[in-house]
Amino acid sequence: MKYIQMADIFGVPYKQQITLKEKVQKSILGGISSIILILVGFAYLIYVMNQWINNNILPKSTSTMKVDNYSEILFDNEQLFEFCYWKYDQSQVDPFRMKRNILTPIGIYFIGGIPQKPFSLLQENQKQSAYNTTLMSVDNLQLIQNSNFNKELNATKELMILIASCNETLLNVGYECASKEEIEDFFKSSVNYISFRLNLKQYDPYNQQFEIVKKEYYLSFDYEIAQQGQLILTQTKATIDTGIIFGKFDSKSYVYNAQQVTSSTSKNFWQTLLVQESYLNLFIRLDPMSYDTQIVYPKLGEILAQVGSIINMLMIIQYAIYHYNERILDCDFIDKVLKFYFYDYADLKKSKNKIDQEACQELIQQARKKLVYTNIIYELSRIQLFLLNYFGRNLLEQTHNLGLSAKGDNKPNCELYDKFITIPRNDNQQQNIQFDKADFNLLCRAKSKTLIIGNINNNNNNIIGDSGRIFSEMKSSSLKSIQT
């Protein structure tokens, strides 16, 4: 039990009473300052907690670039890209129309560098773009990069988009290609562009959701010269911690950015693969370089620590209040001590006379010196030596056996007490006293059994005298000092 008690971290030191109801000096100024600090701190706490609950405090975000020898991404419920013909004039014709088709958008997957079966991106009931032209995309797009050529993993999978001349084998039943004259007139009548929109993502820390950001590219194509390009996608893996006290992690991979590289080539460059001319081709692939992003929202402990740091800054005012209260306590304590000694000290302090004021200040300085802790010990040592010299060692040792009755009977009937109080020593006895080193602890608390002073024998009522008077004076004096 002793060691358990020693482990108590809530122990409190003893505080001496300043007055009967106070152990710590307090003041009105300190109370007003404390109330202001509490109100300001509480208001700031409410403000910060409201900002935190509404996600208005931005999370900490760290992003690290790394190299992935293998990565893949699947777009099953969303579209990575969309493209359409940019028709800037109403007289222009949509080349991707199903009837009398001029240009056919074709998709080809390359798996491990080997082209797969081409497929048409034209479908019935397709969406219309803002230019009132056919809007095309690829469903269930899957891209894989295996830069280390690890055979235990899936091979690299890339997608190539080609804008080629009409291919009837890829058209749906009931649709045909445009005539050669219509195709030639299409290229001669206007400048031709493809609006290619890439759906990138970014994380919104306020609503804790991913938002789609459309990045648009304009790709030109011509009847004589074909354009060839690569669209290299940069992937990001985000780990988001939204826990309040402990970590609550959620991971998601998405396309963060893209780089485009273009060049010119012949329109017959892919003719051996497609058996037809192509005016624009675009490779879409994953970049081995990716980003690892850590997004950590502030925890409750961080919010409370932030509030605590601000309150600590406001608490600088406490040093001024401490000094003020210390000054009040010092002056009040000195006044009480001087009143114990000088009955006219109050009048002396109120006096406007210069001599009285100087005398009062001199007494205050002397009282400060008197209240120094080492000086108090010194005065107590003088009292102890005086008692030892006056009463002798034997009587002082016997004081450890003295005590009072808790029943309230103050009448002493002890011969020892009678001798200790009433019998003075003569001069010869005083001169024979020799102080010893052991006298230093003579009045320390003894281990002997206390002798109770009280009316043990009711027949000894006649022994009251001066000792009873001294006891009553001691009692009244103690009560007076407590009340003040």
Summary of the structure (lengths in Angstrom):
residues: 484
radius of gyration: 49.5
end to end distance: 41.0
largest distance: 149.6
contacts: 1222
relative contact order: 0.10
helix: 36%
strand: 27%
